[in-house]
Amino acid sequence: MGIQNNSASTRGSHLATVEMPLRRALQPSGWPSRAPPRSRRKLLQSSGSLPYSQLNVAINGRTCILFRAKKLAIRFKNHTLVDLTERIFGPSALVDTKGSTCSKDKAMLTLRFGDVEDLKGLVIRLLMSNMFYESAGQNWFTLDSVHIHYNSTLEATFNATEVYAPATYSYHCQHVSSLQKYDTLLVPSSHSDSSMHWHITFTDFQIQAFNVQSDQFASVSDCATFFTPAILMGLITSLILLLVLAYALHMVVHLKSIDRYEEHKTTVYFPRSPETECADKYSL
């Protein structure tokens, strides 16, 4: 599909987001060398099947962004939760991706929904970057921020944290959300704008914005950590059991045998009454 250029204001917003310091332990070329995180990410070969097909965004006939999710839901304050999944991935999807952009280093996925309930002119934008990190010796792509535009002029901005993957992989996470129960990977950019009143959650989220080959997702870099709550509880329980066992062994080793005390036995003398002594003298 044809993709048009975004407005000047959007480009300005994109550049402002790019200039923000990275919140991860990754340093681009020329910065002090720091290694990227390694223990919190695992690589998978494929992701689970989803009810809908992926969304492909093409520019000049070449697909440059792949995106899919099992569910996308937003809510403003205490209003009703709005499910946008069908509008993006459903058989009769009405989402418009005009305004999306792709380049070697930057990408922006624009999802135009039009009027959705009380939200007029709803637009969601995902801004991404592709940079070379000398410490890792390869390119990594990051999701920099997510923007919600509505009612023509209002905007909510969320900075993405810990959303990154090698540029040759796609990124997947079970939940990319602004809610604390999902680890808050989307953080409101400011307490002064309307983003504090918004909740947005991508469920079974997967995206790839660079090095797309054959319109298919590359191998997955998953956000799941090796130390899940269940694993942590198991480790804590094992540690407690080990401490109890160590204490029991300590008590057994230092337990003294009763036989050792028999060597130090002393003769016990009982006093004799005067009558008994006199009887013994007369007997002699």
C-alpha positions in Angstrom: 0.0 0.0 0.0 1.2 3.6 -0.6 2.5 5.5 2.4 2.4 9.2 2.7 4.8 11.5 4.5 3.9 12.5 8.1 3.2 16.1 9.1 5.9 18.5 10.3 4.7 18.4 13.8 4.9 14.6 13.9 8.4 14.7 12.5 9.4 17.2 15.3 7.9 14.9 17.9 9.8 12.0 16.4 13.1 13.8 16.5 12.5 15.0 20.1 11.9 11.4 21.1 15.1 10.2 19.4 17.1 12.8 21.3 16.0 11.4 24.6 18.7 9.4 26.4 18.3 5.7 26.2 17.0 4.1 29.4 18.8 0.8 28.8 22.3 -0.4 29.3 23.2 0.0 25.7 25.7 2.6 24.4 26.0 3.7 20.8 29.3 4.0 19.0 31.4 6.7 20.4 29.9 6.6 23.9 31.6 4.9 26.9 31.5 1.2 26.2 28.8 -0.7 28.1 27.6 -4.2 27.3 23.8 -4.7 26.6 21.8 -6.7 29.1 22.1 -10.5 28.6 20.4 -12.2 31.5 16.9 -10.8 31.0 16.3 -11.9 27.4 15.9 -15.2 25.7 15.8 -15.9 22.0 13.1 -18.1 20.5 12.7 -19.5 17.0 9.0 -18.7 16.6 6.1 -17.3 18.4 2.7 -18.8 19.2 -0.1 -18.7 16.7 -2.5 -15.8 16.9 -6.2 -15.6 15.8 -5.5 -12.9 13.2 -2.8 -12.4 10.6 -0.1 -9.9 11.0 -0.2 -6.3 9.8 2.3 -5.6 7.0 3.3 -2.0 6.2 5.0 -1.4 2.9 6.7 1.6 1.4 7.5 1.7 -2.3 6.3 -1.9 -2.6 8.6 -3.2 0.0 7.4 -4.4 3.4 9.4 -2.6 6.2 7.2 -3.0 9.3 5.6 -6.2 10.7 3.2 -6.0 13.6 0.7 -8.2 15.4 -1.0 -8.6 18.7 -3.6 -10.8 20.2 -5.3 -7.8 21.7 -4.9 -4.0 21.8 -7.0 -2.2 24.4 -7.0 1.4 25.6 -9.0 3.2 28.3 -9.3 6.9 29.3 -9.7 7.5 33.0 -12.6 5.3 34.2 -14.3 5.1 30.9 -15.2 1.8 29.2 -12.2 -0.2 27.9 -12.0 0.1 24.1 -10.8 -3.0 22.2 -9.1 -2.0 18.9 -8.0 -5.5 17.9 -10.7 -6.1 15.3 -10.0 -2.7 13.7 -6.4 -3.6 13.1 -6.2 -7.4 12.5 -9.8 -8.5 11.9 -11.2 -9.6 8.5 -12.9 -6.2 8.1 -10.1 -4.1 9.5 -10.5 -0.4 9.0 -7.2 0.9 10.3 -5.2 3.2 8.0 -1.4 3.1 8.1 -0.9 6.2 6.0 1.8 8.3 7.7 4.0 5.4 8.6 7.6 5.9 7.7 10.7 3.7 7.3 14.4 4.4 6.9 17.6 2.7 7.7 17.7 4.2 11.2 14.2 5.3 12.0 10.7 3.8 11.7 7.2 4.9 12.7 4.1 2.8 12.6 1.0 5.0 12.3 -2.4 3.4 13.1 -5.4 5.7 12.2 -8.7 4.5 13.6 -10.9 7.5 12.9 -13.7 8.1 15.3 -14.0 5.4 18.0 -16.8 6.0 20.5 -16.1 9.3 22.2 -12.6 9.5 20.8 -12.5 11.6 17.6 -9.7 11.1 15.1 -7.9 8.4 17.2 -4.4 7.8 16.1 -1.7 5.5 17.7 1.9 5.9 16.7 4.9 3.7 17.6 8.3 5.3 17.1 11.4 3.0 16.7 15.1 3.4 16.2 17.9 1.2 14.8 21.4 1.9 16.1 24.8 0.3 16.2 26.2 -0.5 19.7 29.9 -0.9 19.8 29.9 -2.9 23.0 27.6 -5.5 21.5 29.2 -5.4 18.0 25.8 -5.3 16.3 22.7 -3.2 15.6 19.8 -3.1 18.0 16.3 -1.8 17.4 14.4 -0.1 20.2 10.8 1.0 20.6 11.3 4.6 21.8 7.8 5.8 22.5 4.1 5.3 21.9 1.8 8.2 21.1 -2.0 8.4 21.3 -3.6 11.3 19.4 -7.3 12.0 19.8 -9.8 14.8 19.4 -7.6 16.5 16.8 -5.2 18.2 19.2 -4.8 16.2 22.4 -1.9 13.7 22.8 -0.7 11.2 25.3 2.9 10.0 25.2 4.4 6.9 26.7 8.2 6.2 26.8 9.0 2.6 26.2 11.4 0.9 28.7 13.2 -2.4 28.1 11.6 -2.8 24.7 14.6 -3.7 22.4 16.0 -6.5 20.4 18.9 -7.2 18.0 18.1 -5.7 14.6 18.1 -9.1 12.9 15.3 -10.3 15.3 11.8 -9.4 16.0 10.7 -8.4 19.5 8.0 -10.2 21.4 6.4 -9.8 24.8 3.3 -11.2 26.4 2.3 -7.7 27.7 3.5 -4.3 26.7 1.5 -2.1 28.9 1.2 1.1 31.0 -0.3 -1.0 33.9 1.9 -1.9 36.9 0.6 -5.5 37.0 2.3 -6.0 33.6 5.7 -4.4 34.7 4.9 -1.0 33.2 6.9 -1.2 30.0 5.1 2.0 28.8 5.7 4.9 31.2 3.9 8.2 30.9 6.3 10.8 29.6 5.0 13.6 31.9 2.8 14.1 34.8 1.5 17.3 33.3 -0.1 15.9 30.1 -3.0 13.6 29.6 -1.0 10.4 29.4 -1.4 9.9 33.2 -5.1 9.3 32.5 -4.6 6.7 29.9 -4.1 3.0 30.0 -2.9 1.1 27.0 -2.1 -2.6 26.8 -0.7 -4.7 23.9 -1.2 -8.5 24.6 1.0 -11.0 22.9 2.8 -8.1 21.2 5.3 -8.7 18.4 6.9 -6.2 16.1 9.8 -5.9 13.6 10.7 -2.7 11.9 14.1 -3.4 10.3 15.6 -6.2 8.2 12.3 -7.6 7.2 12.7 -10.6 4.8 10.0 -12.3 2.8 7.2 -10.6 4.7 7.8 -12.9 7.7 8.9 -12.3 11.2 12.5 -13.1 12.0 13.5 -15.2 15.0 12.1 -13.8 18.3 13.8 -12.0 21.0 11.4 -12.5 23.9 11.1 -10.2 26.9 10.3 -13.0 29.3 12.8 -13.1 32.2 14.4 -16.3 33.5 13.5 -15.2 37.0 9.7 -15.3 37.0 7.7 -15.0 40.3 7.2 -18.8 40.4 11.0 -19.4 39.9 11.9 -16.8 42.5 9.5 -18.4 45.0 11.1 -21.8 44.3 14.6 -20.4 44.8 13.6 -18.8 48.1 12.0 -22.0 49.3 15.1 -24.0 48.3 17.3 -21.6 50.1 15.3 -21.9 53.3 15.4 -25.7 53.1 19.2 -25.6 52.6 19.6 -23.3 55.6 17.6 -25.7 57.8 19.6 -28.7 56.5 22.9 -26.9 57.2 21.8 -26.1 60.7 20.7 -29.7 61.3 24.1 -31.0 60.1 25.9 -28.5 62.3 24.0 -29.8 65.3 24.7 -33.4 64.5 28.4 -32.8 64.0 28.7 -31.1 67.3 26.6 -33.6 69.2 28.8 -35.3 72.0 28.6 -39.0 72.7 27.7 -40.2 76.2 30.7 -42.6 76.2 33.1 -39.6 76.4 31.8 -38.7 79.8 32.5 -42.1 81.3 36.3 -41.5 81.2 35.9 -38.7 83.7 33.9 -40.5 86.3 35.0 -40.0 89.9 34.5 -42.1 93.0 31.6 -40.9 95.1 32.0 -41.3 98.9 29.0 -41.4 101.1 29.4 -40.2 104.8 28.9 -42.9 107.5 27.0 -42.4 110.7 28.7 -42.5 114.1 26.8 -45.6 115.1 28.1 -47.5 112.2 31.7 -46.5 112.9 31.3 -47.6 116.6 29.9 -50.9 115.5 32.9 -51.5 113.3 35.3 -50.8 116.2 33.7 -53.2 118.5 33.6 -55.9 115.9 37.4 -55.6 115.7 
